[in-house]
């Protein structure tokens, strides 16, 4: 039994629904395993991995001088939303707070009832001041993706396409942010 087969068996034992895993060394596939109905050609949601990609896009914006980590999120979108209604605790929140998951929210601001996730972020009920509490946050990553789109006209996958091409990431990559 290969390393990945043993790993996959352990994940099943722990009731972790693993779509698949690939082991690579020096750019070469050493081993791979997939669980039905998934195959090597399946598109699958990567969920939290988009947080890292959004962060790379923000880093590129900073390097290009289009954004600062200390920019307030309300200022980035001031031309799109009336920030007079934004929670007071959110008004001092920076891009840095969003990258470090120290936003003004302890609970998600989006949901089935909120069709416009970006607008709902600025109307959400903040629970504390940004920078005071760490909280795993998917909403912030979504908003960071929207920052990229707002400043460049491209979603973060399109914006990072030149870097993806260098790394050999195919054009089948897409995201919702």
ABEGO torsion letter per residue (X at the ends): XBAAAAAAAAAAAAGBBBAEBBBBBGGBBABBBBBOABBAABBBBAEAAAAAAAAAAAAAAAAAGABBAABBAAAAAAAABBAAABBAAAAABBAAAAAAGABABABBABEAABABAAAAAAABBBABBBGABBBBBAAAAAAAAAAAAAAAGBBAAAAAAAAAAAAGBBAABBBAX
